[in-house]
């Protein structure tokens, strides 16, 4: 089992959205927002992969993982929270 956490403190004009893959979920993020992304899944030593592109932070989960996203201390209801990555 693996668990990985990423904390994002969005500075002005850094990121405009988070994209959670492989679910293709897009979450708008404003300057000053704080996001906590937690991945949990069955593969030992697995890691979330991050890519920054066109003001988007793309977060890739590993096979079988689920991801929980909290934005400004509020847990978002996302498919990635309940459906494991393929």
N, C-alpha and C positions, 0 to 999 in steps of 0.2 A: 504494500500500500504506500501511496505517496500523498503528501499534502504540500501545497505551495501557496504562498500569499504574496500579493503585489499591492503595495500602497501607492496611490497616485495623488499628489497634491498639485492640482492643475493651476499653473501660473498663467497670468494673462497671455492670451494668444498662443498657447502651447498646443492644446488638443481641443478639437470641437466635437469628437465622438469617439466612443469605444466600440470596437467591432469584436464580437465574441464568435470565434470559429471552433468547430465546423457548423455551428448553428446559423451563421450569418445574421446574428442579432446586432442591431445598431442602437447604441445608447448615447443620447446627446449629453454633452458635458460642457459646463460653463466655466469661465475663468473664476478661480477661487473654490471650485468644487473639490471635494475630497472623495476619492473612490477607493474601496477595498475589494479586491478580486481574490477569491480563494478557490483553488482547484483541488479536487480530491478524487483519487482513483486507484485502481487495482495494480498498477505497474510500479514496482519498486524503483526509486530514484528518478522517476519521471519529472519533467519540468514543463512549466508553461513557457511558450515561446512568444516573444514580443517583437513587433515590427511597427515602426513609425513611418507613416506614409500619408502625404497630403492632409496634414493636421488630424489624422486618425491614428489611434493606438490600436493595433490589431493584436488580439490575444488568442493564441492557438492552444487548445487543450490536447492532451494525449488520449489515445484510444481508451475508452471505458470510463473516462473522467467526467465529473460534473463540475460546474462552476457556479459559485454564488457571487453576486455583485451587490455591494452596499454602496449607495451614493448618498453622501452627507448623512451617514448613520441610519439610512432607511434601506432595508433589504428590498431589492427589486424582484418582481415576479417574472422570471425568464424561463424559457424552455431549457436553457443550459443548466438550470438548477435541478431539474427533475429527469431529463433525458440524457443518458450517457452518450458521450462522443463516439462516433463510429471510426 
